[in-house]
Amino acid sequence: MFLGSVSAGLVALGLIATATHLGAPFHAFGVVLLATLSFVGLVTFERVLQSGVEDHQYAQRIARLRAFYFDYAPQITGYLVSVPPPQRLSIPALDRRCWRGFRTIAGMVGVVTAVLAGSAAGLIAAVAADHSGVAGFVTGTVVALAIVAALMRCQGSAWRKICQHPYFDCQRVAAPQAGSEHRLTRHGIGREPMNGADRGRLSGRWAGLRQS
């Protein structure tokens, strides 16, 4: 929706420029249009960033469920993609390399928003400086770079916060040793070793499920 609005707005701006021959109506319309698109971009950036954080939390929950299956139902390990126990609660899709903020959907929206805001500021500066193209270009560049830096810092802060304070404290939970057996206790998930009777009942239930 955001990119569609930007495309339609730029087409309308081009039509106004042709009809008014870059006169005063063009400058007024351009400032209003670019400012409005910048606001839409800021709102879209915030929402896309929230969606990315929520997706990361969903991935953490899925990883915990997979770890539960590996630990409490070892019979189905052959049907799942096996990973080493220390990596069962990791999120492999989270890119931690440099410049990752610019390669996300939120980063793309942030860059486009910064260009729109810089264009609006440059247009205002050009009109104020007696239609000086140099003044408009310099002002627009400075404003765009400042907004890009602010949005990338906001995005990085959000991701650092979610990594330092995970939803389930996945990074702080020690992964169980491979081959260890657990069971559900009366007080929740425990780490008590299973005795022979429990192991026999678990095997019987699993055999019944396979036959059904």
Rosetta blueprint (number, residue, H / E / L):
1 M L
2 F H
3 L H
4 G H
5 S H
6 V H
7 S H
8 A H
9 G H
10 L H
11 V H
12 A H
13 L H
14 G H
15 L H
16 I H
17 A H
18 T H
19 A H
20 T H
21 H L
22 L L
23 G L
24 A H
25 P H
26 F H
27 H H
28 A H
29 F H
30 G H
31 V H
32 V H
33 L H
34 L H
35 A H
36 T H
37 L H
38 S H
39 F H
40 V H
41 G H
42 L H
43 V H
44 T H
45 F H
46 E H
47 R H
48 V H
49 L H
50 Q H
51 S H
52 G H
53 V H
54 E H
55 D H
56 H H
57 Q H
58 Y H
59 A H
60 Q H
61 R H
62 I H
63 A H
64 R H
65 L H
66 R H
67 A H
68 F H
69 Y H
70 F H
71 D H
72 Y H
73 A L
74 P H
75 Q H
76 I H
77 T H
78 G H
79 Y H
80 L L
81 V L
82 S L
83 V L
84 P L
85 P H
86 P H
87 Q H
88 R L
89 L L
90 S L
91 I L
92 P L
93 A L
94 L L
95 D L
96 R L
97 R L
98 C L
99 W L
100 R H
101 G H
102 F H
103 R H
104 T L
105 I H
106 A H
107 G H
108 M H
109 V H
110 G H
111 V H
112 V H
113 T H
114 A H
115 V H
116 L H
117 A H
118 G H
119 S H
120 A H
121 A H
122 G H
123 L H
124 I H
125 A H
126 A H
127 V H
128 A H
129 A L
130 D L
131 H L
132 S L
133 G H
134 V H
135 A H
136 G H
137 F H
138 V H
139 T H
140 G H
141 T H
142 V H
143 V H
144 A H
145 L H
146 A H
147 I H
148 V H
149 A H
150 A H
151 L H
152 M H
153 R H
154 C H
155 Q H
156 G H
157 S H
158 A H
159 W H
160 R H
161 K H
162 I H
163 C H
164 Q H
165 H L
166 P L
167 Y L
168 F L
169 D L
170 C H
171 Q H
172 R H
173 V L
174 A L
175 A L
176 P L
177 Q L
178 A L
179 G L
180 S L
181 E L
182 H L
183 R E
184 L E
185 T E
186 R L
187 H L
188 G E
189 I E
190 G E
191 R L
192 E L
193 P L
194 M L
195 N L
196 G H
197 A H
198 D H
199 R H
200 G H
201 R H
202 L H
203 S H
204 G H
205 R H
206 W H
207 A H
208 G H
209 L H
210 R H
211 Q H
212 S L
